[in-house]
Structures are given as structure tokens and as C-alpha cells.
Amino acid sequence: MLIALIRHGQTDWNLAARMQGRTDIPLNDTGREQARIAASALERETWDVVVSSPLGRARETAEIIAGALGLPFGGSYDELTEQNFGAAEGAFAGELDTHWPDRDFAGMESNGEVGPRGIRGLDRIAREHAGARVLAVAHGMLIRHTLATISGHEMRHYPKLENATSSLVRFTDAAWRVHTVGGVDFDEVLIGLDERAAELRLAS
């Protein structure tokens, strides 16, 4: 079972560096073009179906990719929805240190809940599309938390994912395994993860 977790295309809030979370902001024209470019890169491999988070920016990205590749849209999965940032949704990234220096946003979904929710989504996709090669369009923080939970690393050590990039996970030997992160081989990413963890330990 192979799943490509794809971050949705750009929105105006991405461009303005605003916290989106569950706020349903649509793609902008750049985001739509990013989805088309992503589809061109993905056509080098064989895929069977496209699914997405229910949020509009993810669903539209998925529909653009599905249309370009001639694939069916296999539905939306609530488990792939972005992390809820509570009171911080709509805030500019530059405001966070002033208002929430500890990143404890009132009403937010806890970091510890996001990765396991993402894995439940992977498991449900695997059950409902057994044996398929699936393109799953979701969100940056949801994907990073999910990959970190699979690999056993902290999410903050993972690199930021650019819009419309893909990260591959495969179910093998009774477990999910990370193969690429944002298009970069996981063995290469792992070096950076270990280095960042060591730096933080030395700084503490």
C-alpha cells in the first residue's frame, strides 16, 4: 500500500503568512497552477485514486490533480483535516511570539492528537482502497505530525513542506514507513532530523 501525502496548493493566507488551520480558505490562482504542476510530476508513476481532506483548498487541489491524471476522486477523509489552531487562526505568523510565545493557542487541537489522527486516516484509506496507489491531499502540519509519529521523531524537527509537494508512505511489515518527505528521500531527511535533535539537546 503506497500513499502520497500531498500538501494543498497555495492560498492567499499562505501567501500572507497567516495561520489557517480549520479555516476554509480557497486556493488562489498560484495554488491552482501548483496543483497542475504537481499532477505533471505525478504522472511519471502509476496511481489509482485521489482522496483529500474535506477542506476546500485540499479538495480543489485533489480535483485538479485527479482531472489532469484521469483518476477518480475517492472521497474526503475527516482524519486528513488540518490541525485546529483555535484562537490563532487568522493571525499573522509574525504576531505569534507576541501573543502566544508558548504556542498555547486557546481552543487548539493538541499536538499529540494530530499525528495519531493522521495515521487513523491512512489506515482507513488503506481499508477502503486496499492495494491501491493513492494520492491523498491534506495539509502541512497534519502531514508533518503524521510523518513524525510514524518515524518516531518530533514534528518540530521535520522541515516545512512547500505547497503541492508530496511525501510518500508505504505500509509494509505490518507498519507504516516514511519513504520521502517533500520529495526528498527519507534517509537524507533523517540526517537533518538527527542533527536538529542534537542541536536542541545541546541548547537545553
One Martini backbone bead per residue (centre of mass of N, CA, C, O) as a GRO file, in nm:
protein
  204
    1MET     BB    1   0.091   0.039   0.027
    2LEU     BB    2   0.058   0.359  -0.137
    3ILE     BB    3   0.113   0.700  -0.017
    4ALA     BB    4   0.053   1.037  -0.116
    5LEU     BB    5   0.129   1.324   0.059
    6ILE     BB    6  -0.038   1.630  -0.017
    7ARG     BB    7  -0.001   1.950  -0.036
    8HIS     BB    8  -0.164   2.204  -0.089
    9GLY     BB    9  -0.219   2.478  -0.238
   10GLN     BB   10  -0.219   2.800  -0.256
   11THR     BB   11  -0.306   3.077  -0.056
   12ASP     BB   12  -0.355   3.387   0.066
   13TRP     BB   13  -0.262   3.302   0.353
   14ASN     BB   14   0.004   3.187   0.279
   15LEU     BB   15   0.119   3.445   0.146
   16ALA     BB   16   0.063   3.613   0.434
   17ALA     BB   17   0.125   3.438   0.686
   18ARG     BB   18  -0.135   3.272   0.787
   19MET     BB   19  -0.338   3.109   0.998
   20GLN     BB   20  -0.556   2.841   0.921
   21GLY     BB   21  -0.638   2.549   0.954
   22ARG     BB   22  -0.991   2.520   0.955
   23THR     BB   23  -0.996   2.743   0.772
   24ASP     BB   24  -1.176   2.795   0.458
   25ILE     BB   25  -0.944   2.846   0.226
   26PRO     BB   26  -0.887   2.913  -0.089
   27LEU     BB   27  -0.751   2.897  -0.367
   28ASN     BB   28  -0.531   3.031  -0.576
   29ASP     BB   29  -0.383   3.063  -0.876
   30THR     BB   30  -0.117   2.943  -0.781
   31GLY     BB   31  -0.238   2.683  -0.657
   32ARG     BB   32  -0.353   2.573  -0.921
   33GLU     BB   33  -0.080   2.555  -1.068
   34GLN     BB   34   0.056   2.367  -0.865
   35ALA     BB   35  -0.136   2.130  -0.916
   36ARG     BB   36  -0.060   2.093  -1.215
   37ILE     BB   37   0.241   2.042  -1.166
   38ALA     BB   38   0.207   1.798  -0.981
   39ALA     BB   39   0.068   1.620  -1.192
   40SER     BB   40   0.308   1.606  -1.389
   41ALA     BB   41   0.495   1.457  -1.185
   42LEU     BB   42   0.294   1.210  -1.117
   43GLU     BB   43   0.274   1.075  -1.414
   44ARG     BB   44   0.534   0.887  -1.384
   45GLU     BB   45   0.327   0.733  -1.224
   46THR     BB   46   0.112   0.496  -1.080
   47TRP     BB   47  -0.237   0.562  -1.023
   48ASP     BB   48  -0.580   0.521  -0.881
   49VAL     BB   49  -0.639   0.756  -0.658
   50VAL     BB   50  -0.817   1.040  -0.508
   51VAL     BB   51  -0.784   1.220  -0.204
   52SER     BB   52  -0.916   1.414   0.090
   53SER     BB   53  -0.974   1.670   0.248
   54PRO     BB   54  -1.263   1.870   0.315
   55LEU     BB   55  -1.118   2.109   0.247
   56GLY     BB   56  -1.118   2.315  -0.022
   57ARG     BB   57  -0.808   2.329  -0.090
   58ALA     BB   58  -0.777   2.019  -0.105
   59ARG     BB   59  -1.005   1.938  -0.296
   60GLU     BB   60  -0.918   2.109  -0.540
   61THR     BB   61  -0.643   1.986  -0.574
   62ALA     BB   62  -0.749   1.698  -0.620
   63GLU     BB   63  -0.928   1.760  -0.871
   64ILE     BB   64  -0.701   1.860  -1.053
   65ILE     BB   65  -0.531   1.602  -1.044
   66ALA     BB   66  -0.747   1.401  -1.134
   67GLY     BB   67  -0.807   1.536  -1.408
   68ALA     BB   68  -0.514   1.526  -1.525
   69LEU     BB   69  -0.494   1.191  -1.470
   70GLY     BB   70  -0.770   1.032  -1.487
   71LEU     BB   71  -0.895   1.015  -1.193
   72PRO     BB   72  -1.056   0.925  -0.925
   73PHE     BB   73  -1.262   1.044  -0.669
   74GLY     BB   74  -1.256   0.896  -0.327
   75GLY     BB   75  -1.283   1.125  -0.124
   76SER     BB   76  -1.328   1.230   0.210
   77TYR     BB   77  -1.118   1.290   0.514
   78ASP     BB   78  -1.128   1.395   0.832
   79GLU     BB   79  -0.835   1.299   0.923
   80LEU     BB   80  -0.698   1.523   0.707
   81THR     BB   81  -0.737   1.756   0.867
   82GLU     BB   82  -0.636   2.022   0.998
   83GLN     BB   83  -0.517   2.175   1.246
   84ASN     BB   84  -0.640   2.328   1.528
   85PHE     BB   85  -0.567   2.683   1.626
   86GLY     BB   86  -0.789   2.850   1.715
   87ALA     BB   87  -0.716   3.171   1.810
   88ALA     BB   88  -0.485   3.179   1.568
   89GLU     BB   89  -0.673   3.204   1.348
   90GLY     BB   90  -0.555   3.460   1.120
   91ALA     BB   91  -0.287   3.499   1.212
   92PHE     BB   92   0.020   3.622   1.203
   93ALA     BB   93   0.327   3.493   1.237
   94GLY     BB   94   0.452   3.764   1.370
   95GLU     BB   95   0.239   3.745   1.630
   96LEU     BB   96   0.300   3.493   1.806
   97ASP     BB   97   0.523   3.586   2.010
   98THR     BB   98   0.342   3.803   2.143
   99HIS     BB   99   0.070   3.626   2.213
  100TRP     BB  100   0.220   3.308   2.179
  101PRO     BB  101   0.514   3.199   2.291
  102ASP     BB  102   0.403   2.884   2.360
  103ARG     BB  103   0.172   2.793   2.153
  104ASP     BB  104  -0.103   2.834   2.339
  105PHE     BB  105  -0.393   2.795   2.194
  106ALA     BB  106  -0.701   2.860   2.221
  107GLY     BB  107  -0.870   2.567   2.115
  108MET     BB  108  -0.662   2.369   2.039
  109GLU     BB  109  -0.515   2.109   1.898
  110SER     BB  110  -0.319   1.884   2.003
  111ASN     BB  111  -0.025   1.759   1.900
  112GLY     BB  112  -0.080   1.456   2.006
  113GLU     BB  113  -0.343   1.415   1.807
  114VAL     BB  114  -0.259   1.441   1.502
  115GLY     BB  115  -0.092   1.194   1.416
  116PRO     BB  116  -0.294   0.967   1.493
  117ARG     BB  117  -0.512   1.076   1.303
  118GLY     BB  118  -0.352   1.038   1.041
  119ILE     BB  119  -0.322   0.729   1.072
  120ARG     BB  120  -0.622   0.669   1.065
  121GLY     BB  121  -0.647   0.767   0.775
  122LEU     BB  122  -0.457   0.565   0.644
  123ASP     BB  123  -0.610   0.313   0.737
  124ARG     BB  124  -0.878   0.380   0.591
  125ILE     BB  125  -0.768   0.398   0.309
  126ALA     BB  126  -0.656   0.105   0.305
  127ARG     BB  127  -0.937  -0.028   0.338
  128GLU     BB  128  -1.097   0.131   0.095
  129HIS     BB  129  -0.803   0.097  -0.092
  130ALA     BB  130  -0.699  -0.180  -0.145
  131GLY     BB  131  -0.383  -0.187  -0.308
  132ALA     BB  132  -0.353   0.103  -0.368
  133ARG     BB  133  -0.252   0.405  -0.533
  134VAL     BB  134  -0.244   0.702  -0.335
  135LEU     BB  135  -0.376   1.032  -0.342
  136ALA     BB  136  -0.332   1.263  -0.058
  137VAL     BB  137  -0.488   1.558   0.029
  138ALA     BB  138  -0.357   1.803   0.254
  139HIS     BB  139  -0.156   1.923   0.531
  140GLY     BB  140   0.125   2.033   0.669
  141MET     BB  141   0.087   1.957   0.974
  142LEU     BB  142  -0.046   1.686   0.938
  143ILE     BB  143   0.189   1.556   0.785
  144ARG     BB  144   0.418   1.603   0.989
  145HIS     BB  145   0.287   1.455   1.227
  146THR     BB  146   0.258   1.183   1.084
  147LEU     BB  147   0.555   1.132   1.015
  148ALA     BB  148   0.662   1.158   1.307
  149THR     BB  149   0.499   0.921   1.424
  150ILE     BB  150   0.613   0.703   1.242
  151SER     BB  151   0.937   0.771   1.303
  152GLY     BB  152   0.979   0.903   1.609
  153HIS     BB  153   0.965   1.210   1.580
  154GLU     BB  154   0.966   1.537   1.596
  155MET     BB  155   0.796   1.772   1.426
  156ARG     BB  156   1.001   2.021   1.458
  157HIS     BB  157   1.228   1.860   1.284
  158TYR     BB  158   1.068   1.902   1.045
  159PRO     BB  159   1.032   2.017   0.750
  160LYS     BB  160   0.896   2.228   0.557
  161LEU     BB  161   0.616   2.225   0.344
  162GLU     BB  162   0.544   2.271   0.037
  163ASN     BB  163   0.337   2.343  -0.190
  164ALA     BB  164   0.250   2.046  -0.364
  165THR     BB  165   0.398   1.837  -0.208
  166SER     BB  166   0.543   1.508  -0.160
  167SER     BB  167   0.478   1.220   0.062
  168LEU     BB  168   0.592   0.894   0.125
  169VAL     BB  169   0.396   0.603   0.214
  170ARG     BB  170   0.429   0.264   0.354
  171PHE     BB  171   0.284  -0.057   0.387
  172THR     BB  172   0.505  -0.260   0.587
  173ASP     BB  173   0.545  -0.492   0.813
  174ALA     BB  174   0.286  -0.380   0.980
  175ALA     BB  175   0.377  -0.078   0.879
  176TRP     BB  176   0.448   0.245   0.862
  177ARG     BB  177   0.655   0.420   0.613
  178VAL     BB  178   0.901   0.644   0.532
  179HIS     BB  179   1.032   0.768   0.210
  180THR     BB  180   0.932   1.072   0.180
  181VAL     BB  181   1.001   1.441   0.200
  182GLY     BB  182   0.911   1.656  -0.019
  183GLY     BB  183   1.087   1.460  -0.231
  184VAL     BB  184   1.280   1.347  -0.010
  185ASP     BB  185   1.473   1.127   0.103
  186PHE     BB  186   1.468   0.994   0.418
  187ASP     BB  187   1.771   0.953   0.470
  188GLU     BB  188   1.835   1.255   0.433
  189VAL     BB  189   1.637   1.371   0.641
  190LEU     BB  190   1.745   1.217   0.893
  191ILE     BB  191   1.998   1.380   0.933
  192GLY     BB  192   1.849   1.646   1.005
  193LEU     BB  193   1.688   1.540   1.246
  194ASP     BB  194   1.933   1.458   1.423
  195GLU     BB  195   2.070   1.736   1.426
  196ARG     BB  196   1.835   1.898   1.558
  197ALA     BB  197   1.818   1.730   1.815
  198ALA     BB  198   2.111   1.783   1.909
  199GLU     BB  199   2.095   2.092   1.925
  200LEU     BB  200   1.866   2.102   2.139
  201ARG     BB  201   2.017   1.948   2.360
  202LEU     BB  202   2.256   2.154   2.386
  203ALA     BB  203   2.060   2.409   2.447
  204SER     BB  204   1.922   2.286   2.725
   0.00000   0.00000   0.00000
